Amino acid sequence: MLKMIFSREVAEWLSASLVIICGGLAGHYAVGGMNAVQWAGAVAAVLGSITVAVSVRVWPAEAATQKADDQQRTRRRD
């Protein structure tokens, strides 16, 4: 059921939104003034959201992965 609701395109848009929201919140609080620990937390949040966005885009599709696995199995049999 989740496959119907949560498609790859939705995941890409949500991960891009996460990057924008994290960056915007970090910038908003930076204007108000932050200490070093808060800066470190903001940088970690932004880098984490970027990691999520990159992971969503480079993660192989299930069909392609399954097809590649099937091809490897047939090569091993030969």
Secondary structure, DSSP 8 states (H G I E B T S, - for coil): -HHHHS-HHHHHHHHHHHHHHHHHHHHHHHHH---HHHHHHHHHHHHHHHHHHHHHHHS--HHHHHHHHHHHHHHHH-
